[in-house]
């Protein structure tokens, strides 16, 4: 049994996927929350089960558990993403070394500005780890490139930087000069 959270449109979409996959031995229903209507594929009207029905109760529990699972998963994923730092993913940096770096430099911004010699001054950070940190930050700040869509020219980071700092008057003057 496949239970879809929704009414006729959701059931029709799920049925289309099952058909595309050649699956024809799975029962499909949709449970529309508003009136707890049970929708079956190809039916114009929903089945209305009695409020005290054990069948309706089972479908509600399945739906509610799916919601709970999805919401918990989403919250955990969002929470983890919010706690990621610029130091995550650098080989050789565990929680202890990350904390030591942040304690020593005071902020990720100052840490990014540090060179290898400054990084090795932190207790527990050897030269190879310091080089990995510096390389990771250098990769993040790799030159920015853009494409001029009117000419197809690839612009380097200096050109992109100049464009980003143009004022409205500069842009108007440049447009006037090109006509």
Secondary structure, DSSP 4 states (H G I P E B T S, - for coil): -EEEESSHHHHHHHHHHHHHTT--SS-EEEEETTTTEEEETT-SS-EE--TT-HHHHHHHHHHHHHHHHHHHHHHHHHHHHHH--TTTT-TT--HHHHHHHHHHHSSHHHHHH--HHHHTTSTT--HHHHHHHHHHHHHHTPPP-EE-TTT-PEE-HHHHHHHHT--HHHHHHHHHHH-
